[in-house]
Amino acid sequence: MTLSFFDQFSLTSFMGVPLVALALTLPWILWPTPQNRCLNNRLITLQSWFIRQLTNQLFMPINQNGHKWALLLASLLVFLISLNLLGILPYTFTPTTQLSMNMGLAVPLWLATVLIGARNQPTHTLAHMLPTGTPGPLIPVLIIIETISLFIRPIALGVRLTANLTAGHLLIQLISMATFVMLFMSPAVSAITMILLFLLSILELAVAIIQAYVFVLLLSLYLQESV
């Protein structure tokens, strides 16, 4: 019995083993691995095309030095998409609804882009703190504002992913409960809410993919400023 709408986001365990560990390792098993000793099937060909197109889209505006991140960001994109889509299935757990996990992904990657920019282009990195032509009295204020905005970036990454997935899951639960309750009271209204639930489920599928793409896209934009 569900005591709260937020119980679905609580960390569960089975025989002392946290199930979030299983949810984190399962996506890697679902994706097929190409092998040289056999011909690629349609699924592997589609997977390779999907990853190649997204990688080209992400790294097209980034210069050659930033292409070293291609494998890392492409793997992160596939990982987040798999976790987000896995959480839509019944009786599953979505690790990306946990703010701690999203911050654990966002902070190290954001910090890496900042350190790369400070090492390779220290003058260019510091120039972002103060726009050209700023009046003298506004210089301290703008430096403080730009510094705060720099440190807010990883928080925005983690909170955006967590909030969008959590809101979608809560809406699906609310509408599904309304559909079940109205089934005996008003079948016509229940049918309408069931159609709405179906459309919302399709929207949640799109949100799961788009939010993973936005997470990696913003990291690539931060990387573009540093290389």
N, C-alpha and C positions, 0 to 999 in steps of 0.2 A: 504493500500500500504506500502510495506517494504522500508524504506528509507535507511537502513543500514543493513548489515549482522548481526550486533550485536544487532539489535533491539529485536531479539527473547530472549535475555538474560536480558533485562531490566525489572525491577520490575513494574508490572502492577497492577492496582486497578480497582474495579468496585463499583461505588456509594460510594467512599471513603474507601472501605474495601480492603486492600491489598490481592491479590489472592495468594500470597505465603503462607499465613496462611491456606488457603483451601488445597493447595498442600501438606502442611506438615501433615495435619490431615487425608487426604484421604487414605494413605496407611494402616493405622490402621483399617480402615473400610473394606478394601478389603481382609485382612487376616482373615480367619474364626477362631473362638475361640472354642476349645473343651469344651464340657459340659458333666457332669456326668449322666445327665438324658437321654441321647440319645447315640446311638452307633456312633462311628466315621465312617465317610464316606471316600471315597478314597482320597479326597482332603486333609482332616485333617490328614489322615494317611501319605500321601506323605509329607505334611508340617512338621509333627513331625519327620519323618525319615530324612528329609533334615537338620533340625535344629540340630538334635542329631548327625549326621555325621560331620557337620561342627564344632560343639562344641568339639567333641572328637578330631578332627584334630587340632584345635587351642590349646587346653589345655593339650594335651598329653605330650609335653616336659616341662610343667610348674609344679612345685611342688604343694603340697596340699594347701599351703597358698594362692596361686594365683587363686584357683578354685572359690573363692568368686566372682570373676569378670565374671563368666560364663554367668549369666543372663544378665548383662549389655552389654557385648560384643556381645552376641548372638542377643539381641534385636537391638543393633546398626547395626549389619550386615543385619538383615532382613529389618530394616528401610531404610538403604542406598540402598539396592538392589531394594526395592519398589520405592523409589524416582527416581533412575536412569532409571528403566524400564518404569516408568510412563511418563518420559519426552520424550520418543521415540514416543509416540502416538501423532497424529495431534492435534493441538489447545490446547496443554497442556504446562505447565511451569515446568522446571527442577530446583528446589531450589539448587541442588548440583552444578550447574554451577556458583553460587555466592561464591566468595572467602571468603566473610565475614561470611557466614554460615558455610563453611567448617573449617575456622579457629576457629569459635565458638565451633565446636565439637572437633577439634584437640587439642587446647591449654589446656582446662581444663583436658582432659583425660591424655595428656602427663604430665602435671604438677602433676596430682595425682600419676602417676607412679614414678616420681622423688621424691616426698615427701614420698611415701611409702618406697622407697629405702633408703632415708636419715634417716628415722626413724628406720627401721628394720636392715639395714646393712650399717651403715655410713662408716665403714672402706672399705668395698667392693665397695661402690659407689664412694668414693674418689680415690680408686685404679684404676678405669677406666680412670682417668685423666692423669695417667702417666704409660706407659707400663714398664714392667720389663726390666732392663738392659739398660735404656736410659742413654747416656753420660751426664755428668754434664752440659756442655754448652747448650745442647738442652732442658733441663728441662723446663725453662720458656716458650720457644717457643711451646713445645708440650702441656703444660698446657693450653696456650691460644687457640691453635688449637682445642683441645678436648672440651674446654668450648664452643667455637663457634659452633662446630659440635653438641653439646648437645642442644643448643638453636635453631639450624636450624631444628631440627627434626619436631616440629609442623608445621613450614612453609613448609617443604617438604611434609608433609601429606596433608595439605590443597591445596597447589599448584598442586600437582600431580593429585588429584581428579578433581580439577577445570579444569586444562589444558586438560586432556584426554577427558572429557565429552564435553568441549567447542569445541575442535578440531573435534571431531566426528560429532557434530551437524552442524558445519560450512561446513564440507565436504558433508554431506547429502544435505544441502541447496544448495550448489554450483552445485552439480551434478544433483539435481532435476531441478534446473533452466536451466541447460544446456540441459537436456532431453526435457524440454518443448519448449525451443527455437529451438532446432534442429528437433523437430517433423514436422514442416512445411518446413524446408529447406532441410533436409536430413533424411528421415525416417529410413534408414539403420543405420546411425550413432546414431540416437535417440534410436533405439532398443538396440544397443550395450551399450550405456550409461545407459539405463534402467536396463539391466542385471547387470552392474557395481553398480548401485544404490541398487539393490536387495541384491547383495553380501555385499555391505557396510552396509546395514541395519542389516544383520545377524551378521557382525563383531561388529557393535555397540551394539547389544544385548549382545554379549560375553564380550565386554569391560565394559558395565554397571555392569555386575555381577562380573567380575574379579577385577575391581577397588574398588568395595565395599569390596571384600574379602581381597585385598592387604591393604586397609586402616585398617581393623580390625586386620589383621595378623601382621602388623608392631606395632600396639599398644600391641598386645600380646607378641611380642619380647621385647619391652621396659619393659613390666611388668615382663617378665622372668628374666631380668637383676636386677630387684628390689626386688624380693621375694626369 
